[in-house]
Each structure stands twice: as structure tokens, then as C-alpha cells.
Amino acid sequence: METRFTMDGTVVLVTGGVRGVGAGISRTFLRTGATVVTCARRPGDEPVEADGRIAEFIACDIRDPGQVQALVDRIVERHGRLDVLVNNAGGAPYALAADASPRFHSKIVELNLLAPLLVSQVANSVMQNQASGGAIVNISSVSGSRPSPGTAAYGAAKAGVDHLGRSLAVEWAPKVRVNSVVVGMVRTEQSHLHYGGESGLAAVAETIPLGRMACPEDVGNCAVFLASPLAAYVSGSTLTVHGGGERPAFLAAADPDPAGASANINEERT
């Protein structure tokens, strides 16, 4: 996908930026000319690159305050600044709420809510002292605004991330803008674990109004927009990226009588 503007000279940190959606976000920023630094607990299977440019990688557990501080210090030492933070790292395995342990729920909330807050705090301390400020983009999920059976703690954490973004946008203005990308279903190298093989992926795609699942770069394009000067007056907002959402279940379950429906419409018109 073509990116139609440049972000030369911009330094971007993408947490969890070496796999799946995170790798797509990193590649999209690379295509704008930005310097991209990724972090995760371990590197990806191969370097993240686009248009002959490669993202830097720094190992970091974003739940650990000391590691997060060292990560941001290293970026600033190496590049002199940090302009954009994309809080992408997160996720949760399937587990019914009644069966999961309190420790499991705690770890899910820690990774998906408290860790983005921690990284944002440390990034903000740098951005507030830059003349140009900075931008923070939180990668959220539709699970935060609709039922999330099997990943209830994850959905609750993502709802928290959206609220967190709105609050930080007020606290940290005018220097730092904070927004969320609310993501629907995305096809990645791990999609088969959630939706099955090609037939399952195709069936899921048919439930989406635009007829396909997102690709990681779809999310990346929206993150780039929110981080860019094009969104200079956008803060405290959520951008929903879900292909039109999900068709309501009643549409598949209903069996209307076309003749009767037409009669009712005619009666209402008269």
C-alpha cells in the first residue's frame, strides 16, 4: 500500500512491533521514511523491513518499569528524540472467565492496560521536553466495546485503554496528542489459531461488510495518520478500523415474509 506523505526525521517506537499487526505497523512507518524502533521480549523470526529499510530491535518486557526506562533512554541516546509511540503489544489466550485464575486475569490486565500506561508515561517525559512534542497511538480492539466471551479480561483492558487515551489526551496536552485505533479482525500469520484454515478465514470474512479481514498494513496506515501532522488537531479520539463491523446476528436468524413485509410498508405509507 502506498503512503502519500513522508515522516523523515521522525523517531517511532512500536511495542510488539516484530510480529503480526505490530510488524505491519512498523513496515508502514518505515515506508514514510521514519526511523522505527521495535521492542518485544524476543526478536521476530526475521527483521522487519520495507523498501530496503530495516526497523531496529531492542529487547524489552514492557511490564517492567526498569526495562521500559532503559528502552526509552537508549532510543534518546541513539537518536536524540522520540516523536511517536505506538502501544501495540498485547493480546490474550482464550480462557473462559469462570475457569481462569485470578493470576491469569491480573497478567492480562497488566499487559494490555498497565503496560501501555507505563510506556506512555516514560515516553511522555521525553516528548514534553521536545519543542515538537509528540504523539501516542494506542492499538485497541473492538473487544473493548462489544462482548468478548473467552477473552473477558482482555476486552475490559481494551475498554480501559480507550478511556486512558481520552484522559491522557487532556492531561498531556498541548504537547502530546493521544489517540486509539480500535481494530476489528485482522489476518496475520497466526489467524488460523483463532479462525481455522482457509475455509474458516473465508467464512469469517463473509461476516464483514467490506468482505475481507484487515491486513496489518490497514492498521498501520491509520496509526501513521494519527501520528502525522495530518492529524494535528486530533487528540483524545478513537478511530474504528473494522471493515464496517459485524452483521447483526438477527439478520442471519430472521426468516421474513417478503409479501407480508411489503404489505406492512404499504400500510404505513397510507
C-alpha positions as CSV (number, residue, x, y, z in Angstrom):
1,M,0.0,0.0,0.0
2,E,1.3,3.4,-0.9
3,T,1.9,6.0,1.8
4,R,1.4,9.5,0.3
5,F,3.5,11.6,2.7
6,T,6.8,11.4,4.5
7,M,7.8,11.4,8.1
8,D,11.6,11.8,7.5
9,G,13.4,12.6,10.7
10,T,10.7,11.2,12.9
11,V,11.6,8.6,15.5
12,V,8.9,6.0,16.2
13,L,8.7,3.3,18.9
14,V,6.3,0.4,18.2
15,T,5.9,-2.0,21.1
16,G,5.4,-5.6,20.0
17,G,6.4,-4.4,16.5
18,V,8.1,-7.6,15.2
19,R,5.1,-9.8,14.5
20,G,1.5,-9.7,13.2
21,V,-0.2,-6.4,13.4
22,G,2.8,-4.8,15.1
23,A,5.1,-5.7,12.2
24,G,2.6,-4.3,9.7
25,I,2.6,-1.0,11.7
26,S,6.4,-1.0,11.7
27,R,6.6,-1.5,8.0
28,T,4.1,1.2,7.3
29,F,6.1,3.8,9.3
30,L,9.3,2.6,7.6
31,R,7.7,3.4,4.2
32,T,7.2,7.0,5.3
33,G,10.9,7.4,6.0
34,A,10.6,7.3,9.8
35,T,13.2,5.7,12.0
36,V,11.4,2.8,13.5
37,V,12.5,1.1,16.8
38,T,10.6,-2.1,17.8
39,C,10.6,-3.8,21.1
40,A,9.4,-7.2,22.4
41,R,10.6,-9.8,24.8
42,R,12.3,-11.6,21.9
43,P,13.0,-10.7,18.3
44,G,10.9,-11.9,15.4
45,D,11.9,-14.7,13.2
46,E,13.3,-12.2,10.7
47,P,14.0,-8.5,10.7
48,V,11.1,-6.1,10.0
49,E,11.8,-4.3,6.7
50,A,10.2,-2.3,4.0
51,D,11.5,-0.5,0.9
52,G,15.0,-1.6,1.8
53,R,14.8,-0.1,5.3
54,I,15.0,-2.1,8.5
55,A,13.5,-1.5,11.9
56,E,15.8,-1.5,14.9
57,F,15.0,-4.0,17.6
58,I,15.6,-3.7,21.4
59,A,14.5,-6.5,23.7
60,C,12.2,-5.2,26.5
61,D,9.5,-6.6,28.7
62,I,7.1,-3.6,28.7
63,R,5.6,-4.7,32.1
64,D,9.0,-3.9,33.8
65,P,9.5,-0.3,34.7
66,G,13.3,-0.6,34.7
67,Q,13.4,-2.2,31.3
68,V,11.0,0.4,29.9
69,Q,13.1,3.3,31.2
70,A,16.2,1.7,29.8
71,L,14.5,1.3,26.4
72,V,13.4,4.9,26.1
73,D,16.8,6.1,27.4
74,R,18.6,4.1,24.7
75,I,16.4,5.4,21.9
76,V,17.0,9.0,23.0
77,E,20.7,8.4,23.4
78,R,21.0,6.9,20.0
79,H,18.6,9.2,18.0
80,G,18.3,12.3,20.2
81,R,14.5,12.2,20.4
82,L,11.3,10.2,20.5
83,D,8.4,11.5,18.4
84,V,5.8,8.7,18.2
85,L,4.9,5.8,20.5
86,V,2.6,3.1,19.2
87,N,1.4,0.9,22.1
88,N,0.7,-2.2,20.1
89,A,1.9,-5.1,22.3
90,G,-0.8,-7.1,23.9
91,G,-3.2,-10.0,23.4
92,A,-4.7,-12.9,25.4
93,P,-5.2,-16.6,25.0
94,Y,-8.8,-18.0,25.0
95,A,-10.0,-18.7,28.6
96,L,-13.5,-18.6,29.9
97,A,-13.8,-16.1,32.8
98,A,-15.3,-18.7,35.2
99,D,-12.3,-21.1,34.7
100,A,-9.3,-18.6,34.6
101,S,-7.3,-18.0,37.7
102,P,-7.1,-14.5,39.4
103,R,-3.4,-14.5,38.4
104,F,-4.3,-15.1,34.8
105,H,-6.7,-12.2,34.8
106,S,-4.1,-10.0,36.5
107,K,-1.5,-10.7,33.9
108,I,-3.9,-10.0,31.0
109,V,-4.8,-6.6,32.5
110,E,-1.2,-5.9,33.3
111,L,-0.1,-6.5,29.7
112,N,-3.0,-4.8,27.9
113,L,-3.7,-1.8,30.2
114,L,-1.0,-1.1,32.8
115,A,2.0,-1.7,30.4
116,P,0.7,0.8,27.8
117,L,0.3,3.3,30.6
118,L,3.8,2.7,31.8
119,V,5.4,3.1,28.4
120,S,3.3,6.2,27.7
121,Q,4.4,7.8,31.0
122,V,8.1,7.3,30.1
123,A,7.6,8.4,26.5
124,N,5.7,11.5,27.6
125,S,8.5,12.6,29.9
126,V,10.7,12.9,26.8
127,M,8.0,14.3,24.5
128,Q,7.1,17.1,26.9
129,N,10.6,18.4,26.7
130,Q,10.8,18.5,22.9
131,A,9.8,21.6,21.0
132,S,7.6,19.5,18.7
133,G,6.0,17.4,21.4
134,G,4.9,14.0,20.3
135,A,2.1,11.6,19.6
136,I,0.9,8.4,21.2
137,V,-1.2,5.9,19.4
138,N,-2.8,3.1,21.3
139,I,-3.8,0.0,19.4
140,S,-7.1,-1.1,20.9
141,S,-9.8,-3.6,19.9
142,V,-13.5,-3.9,19.2
143,S,-13.4,-6.3,22.1
144,G,-13.4,-3.3,24.3
145,S,-16.9,-2.1,23.1
146,R,-18.7,-5.4,22.5
147,P,-19.0,-8.7,24.4
148,S,-15.7,-10.6,24.5
149,P,-16.5,-14.2,25.6
150,G,-13.4,-16.2,26.2
151,T,-11.3,-13.0,26.5
152,A,-13.3,-11.0,29.0
153,A,-10.3,-9.6,30.9
154,Y,-8.7,-8.6,27.6
155,G,-11.9,-6.8,26.4
156,A,-12.2,-5.0,29.8
157,A,-8.5,-3.9,29.5
158,K,-9.0,-2.6,26.0
159,A,-12.0,-0.6,27.2
160,G,-9.7,0.8,29.8
161,V,-7.1,1.7,27.1
162,D,-9.7,3.7,25.2
163,H,-10.6,5.6,28.4
164,L,-7.0,6.0,29.3
165,G,-6.3,7.6,25.9
166,R,-9.0,10.2,26.4
167,S,-7.7,11.1,29.9
168,L,-4.1,11.3,28.9
169,A,-5.0,13.5,25.9
170,V,-6.3,16.1,28.4
171,E,-3.5,15.7,30.9
172,W,-0.7,15.9,28.5
173,A,-2.0,18.5,26.0
174,P,-0.9,20.6,24.2
175,K,2.5,19.0,23.8
176,V,1.4,15.4,23.3
177,R,-1.6,14.0,21.4
178,V,-3.1,10.7,22.4
179,N,-5.5,8.6,20.2
180,S,-6.6,5.0,19.8
181,V,-7.1,2.8,16.8
182,V,-9.9,0.4,17.6
183,V,-9.2,-2.7,15.5
184,G,-11.5,-5.5,14.3
185,M,-10.5,-8.8,12.8
186,V,-7.0,-8.9,11.2
187,R,-5.5,-11.6,9.1
188,T,-2.0,-12.4,10.3
189,E,0.3,-15.4,10.3
190,Q,-1.4,-16.5,13.5
191,S,-5.0,-16.1,12.3
192,H,-5.5,-19.9,11.8
193,L,-5.2,-20.3,15.5
194,H,-8.3,-18.2,16.0
195,Y,-10.4,-18.9,12.9
196,G,-9.2,-22.2,11.5
197,G,-7.9,-22.9,8.0
198,E,-8.7,-21.1,4.7
199,S,-12.4,-22.1,4.9
200,G,-12.8,-20.7,8.3
201,L,-11.0,-17.5,7.3
202,A,-13.2,-17.1,4.3
203,A,-16.4,-17.7,6.4
204,V,-15.2,-15.0,8.9
205,A,-14.5,-12.6,6.0
206,E,-18.1,-13.0,4.8
207,T,-19.4,-11.6,8.0
208,I,-17.6,-8.3,7.5
209,P,-19.4,-5.7,5.3
210,L,-16.2,-4.9,3.3
211,G,-15.8,-8.6,2.5
212,R,-12.4,-9.2,4.0
213,M,-10.4,-9.2,7.2
214,A,-8.0,-6.3,7.6
215,C,-4.3,-6.8,6.8
216,P,-1.7,-5.4,9.3
217,E,-0.9,-2.5,7.0
218,D,-4.6,-1.4,7.2
219,V,-4.0,-0.8,10.8
220,G,-0.5,0.7,10.1
221,N,-1.9,3.3,7.7
222,C,-4.4,4.5,10.4
223,A,-1.6,4.6,13.0
224,V,0.6,6.7,10.7
225,F,-2.3,9.1,10.0
226,L,-2.9,9.7,13.7
227,A,0.8,10.2,14.4
228,S,1.3,12.5,11.5
229,P,0.8,16.3,11.0
230,L,-2.4,15.5,9.1
231,A,-4.0,14.7,12.4
232,A,-2.5,17.7,14.2
233,Y,-5.9,18.6,15.7
234,V,-7.0,15.1,16.6
235,S,-6.5,14.0,20.2
236,G,-8.5,12.0,22.6
237,S,-10.2,10.2,19.8
238,T,-10.8,6.6,18.7
239,L,-10.6,5.6,15.0
240,T,-12.5,2.4,14.4
241,V,-10.9,0.1,11.8
242,H,-13.2,-2.9,11.4
243,G,-14.4,-3.0,7.8
244,G,-17.9,-1.8,8.7
245,G,-18.3,-4.0,11.8
246,E,-20.1,-7.3,12.1
247,R,-23.5,-8.1,10.6
248,P,-26.1,-8.3,13.4
249,A,-26.9,-11.9,14.2
250,F,-30.6,-11.4,13.8
251,L,-30.2,-10.8,10.1
252,A,-29.0,-14.4,9.7
253,A,-31.6,-15.8,12.1
254,A,-34.6,-14.0,10.7
255,D,-36.9,-15.5,8.1
256,P,-39.1,-12.6,7.0
257,D,-42.2,-13.0,4.8
258,P,-41.4,-10.7,1.8
259,A,-45.0,-10.3,0.8
260,G,-46.1,-9.5,4.3
261,A,-43.3,-7.0,4.7
262,S,-44.3,-5.3,1.5
263,A,-47.9,-5.1,2.8
264,N,-46.8,-3.6,6.1
265,I,-44.7,-1.0,4.3
266,N,-47.7,0.0,2.1
267,E,-50.0,0.2,5.1
268,E,-47.6,2.6,6.8
269,R,-47.3,4.8,3.7
270,T,-51.1,5.2,3.6
